[in-house]
Structure formats: structure tokens, C-alpha cells
Amino acid sequence: MGKTLIYYFTGTGNSLHIADRLKVLIGDCELIPILSYDDTTIIHNDGATQIGFVFPIYMTTLPVPMRRFIKRLAISEQVYLFALATRIGTTHSAFNEINSILKRQNKKLDLQWSFNMPSNDPKFDFKSLTEDQMKALENKWELELESICLKILEQKPFLVKDSTANRKVPFVNVLRFMLSTMGSKPQKMYSDLNCIGCGKCERVCPSRRIEMIQGRPVWPEDKECYRCSACLNFCEMQASQISGMTENNGRYAHPFATIEQIISQRDPRNE
């Protein structure tokens, strides 16, 4: 088996954790954040024989930057393709959307799997997990990852029906066309009186929407938002807010993901 390239996007660390564990379990593997490329670069697979995509599910489908990235990926003939999604348990159309993009190159996914993970979206009825609940999920991820990695190493096809979803979304494949157009529309956001002007929200934002003006973060409404919740969850003061939705809720970032790792995925690649 040759080299594996794993292209990932993460908001608050769930997908980064899965990508990190894949690297350990697979061995000859390179993790590449998709945000390290600009929006015009055509990406080639550089001799890799396995290519993977790791990403969270937003609004039942692909995050905007992952969709754009896959459209710019030039894939050679003999490549095993896999996609791993992290989600709160909701059914989604991300794999169908990836296959629609890959079809332009006469390619399709060989393996797909969705991991149920804690929600990083502190809107509505958001509740933080207890330590025991988190541990139970971690044990489940690890078993699933070990099984998935064996299939990747042997380049086995694995396209089974989604059996782990616990939140059903009717007509999800129809909804994806509408929801995907909403994915980067800005949310109304602000910082409350707890803000100390540290600028972490600005540095962690993957779409570079946030601006620091007179020591305070501003979310211009003419700039796109990836809806990743990084600015919400990495604010130590819980001062970043979505108007009318998050003021009384907790926050979540994966315990093994650091803010430095999230920020570093924006670093440009030296090519």
C-alpha cells in the first residue's frame, strides 16, 4: 500500500481528532488542512494511492470550504477514495454530494462512514456532555476507527447503509440543494460585555470574517461565515454570541484539540 493523503476541515476539533487518530492507525499518512490552499489552486494527489476527506456535517451536508476544495482536486486513475464525517447523529447528504462532484472525473467514493460526536453548535437546546457520556463516545469512536482503518489499508469497498444516525431528516437529499446555498450566509453575531478583546475569535475564524476594531471583534455581514462555531467555542469568556440563540448556553471544543491547531489550519502551504 502506498501513501495516504487525508484532507481535513475542522471547526472545533472533532474532525481533527478523527484525522489525527487515522494518521496514527494508518502509518504512512499525511494530514493536510484544506484551508492551507487558496481558492484557486488545483490540487494533485502527488502519487498517493489513498485519498481521504474528513469533515463535520453542517446543516445536513458538506461544509462550504470542503465542497469547494473537492471541486479543485485532480485525481489520478488508481486512487482509493474515502470520506469520514463527524456529526451529532443527524442523517445527511454529504456523501451523495461528494459523489456528484467526483462524477465529473468518473470517480466515486470507495468507503464512507459517519461518526456520532458531541455537538459544537451552542444554539437552541444545546447541552454539554457529562464526562461519562464523553468517555462512552470515545470508546465507540476508537472501535469504529480501528475497523475503518483496516478496510482502508486493504482498500476494501465499504458503502453500507447509514445505521448509526439517531436523528432522521426527511428528504435530506432534496434539502441539500437548498441548505448548501445557505451554508456561508452570515449569522448575526456580536460580543457581549464579557469580551476582553483578546482577539482569539479573529485568529481562529476559518473564513477570516472577523475583524478587530478598537479592541473589539466585529462580524461584517458582507463576509461569509462557514458556520463552524469556532469563534463561539474557543472564546474563554463565552462572550461571542449568535443574537438571540446562544446567550444562555454552554460551549464545546474537543478536549484533545488546541486553539493553536485550529488556527494553524489557515497557514498557507509552501509549494
Helices and strands as residue ranges (DSSP letters): E 4-8, H 14-26, E 29-33, G 34-36, E 43-44, E 50-56, H 64-71, E 73-74, E 80-87, H 94-102, G 103-105, E 111-116, H 131-153, H 172-182, E 189-191, H 200-204, E 211-213, E 216-218, H 230-233, E 240-242, H 259-264
